[in-house]
Amino acid sequence: MMGTFYYGGGHGDLATGFDVEDVLLIHLKQVIVAKLRRGESFIVTFPALEHGCVVRETLWMNASIPIRFVINQAEAFPLDHDRLESLMIQANTVRGIVLAAERPEVRQPAARSLEIS
């Protein structure tokens, strides 16, 4: 199942939505929340579809920017500690977390489809 990660959208602006596989989104949420709770900013790069071409969209993760996680799977997934560690290691690099695209699809408001990398 696919969930959605929403970024931005304060002060009447629409948030940008990225479709993300639920299992990946649950792990991504754990890493993002842990980093922001410690006051650590970092970047996450999502694949995007722009003018029919696959591009990369990099987001600055900072506690001052509204984010929201919508997970469509009702049951809890067991966390994979190796995946969490891998995401955290990526988050701690200059490059940040880079997610791979299966086939980005734009929907309202601008969402992208992601696979587990």
SVG drawing of the C-alpha trace seen along z (x, -y; Angstrom):
<svg xmlns="http://www.w3.org/2000/svg" viewBox="-6 -32 35 39">
<polyline fill="none" stroke="black" stroke-width="0.4" points="0.0,0.0 1.0,-3.6 1.1,-6.3 1.8,-10.0 4.5,-12.3 3.4,-15.9 6.0,-18.7 5.4,-22.4 2.1,-24.0 2.0,-26.6 0.2,-30.0 -2.4,-28.9 0.0,-27.3 -0.7,-23.7 1.7,-21.0 3.6,-19.0 2.6,-15.3 4.9,-12.4 3.4,-8.9 5.7,-6.5 5.3,-2.7 3.9,-2.3 6.8,-0.2 9.4,-2.8 7.3,-5.7 7.1,-4.1 10.9,-3.8 11.5,-7.3 9.1,-8.7 11.2,-7.2 14.4,-8.7 13.0,-12.1 11.3,-12.4 14.5,-11.3 16.7,-13.8 14.2,-16.7 13.7,-15.9 17.4,-16.3 17.4,-19.6 19.3,-18.2 18.4,-19.5 19.2,-17.4 18.0,-16.7 15.8,-14.1 15.8,-13.7 12.6,-12.4 12.2,-11.4 9.8,-13.7 8.1,-14.0 8.6,-17.4 7.5,-18.1 7.4,-14.3 11.0,-13.8 12.1,-12.1 14.1,-14.6 15.1,-14.7 13.6,-17.0 15.6,-17.7 13.8,-18.9 15.4,-20.5 14.2,-18.8 13.9,-21.3 11.6,-21.5 10.2,-24.8 8.8,-23.3 5.4,-21.5 5.5,-17.8 2.8,-15.1 2.8,-11.3 -0.3,-9.5 0.1,-5.8 -2.7,-3.8 -1.9,-0.4 -3.9,0.0 -1.8,2.7 1.6,1.8 4.7,3.0 7.7,4.4 10.6,2.1 13.7,3.3 16.6,2.1 19.1,2.6 16.9,0.3 16.6,-2.3 20.4,-2.3 20.9,-2.6 18.5,-5.6 20.1,-7.2 23.6,-6.8 22.4,-8.4 20.7,-11.3 24.0,-12.0 25.9,-12.5 26.2,-15.7 24.1,-13.9 21.3,-13.0 18.6,-10.4 18.1,-9.6 15.0,-7.7 14.8,-5.8 11.9,-6.1 9.9,-3.2 7.8,-5.5 6.9,-8.9 3.3,-10.0 2.0,-13.4 -1.4,-13.9 -3.1,-16.7 -1.3,-18.2 1.9,-17.1 2.6,-13.6 5.3,-11.2 5.4,-7.4 8.4,-5.8 9.8,-2.4 12.0,-1.0 15.7,-1.6"/>
</svg>
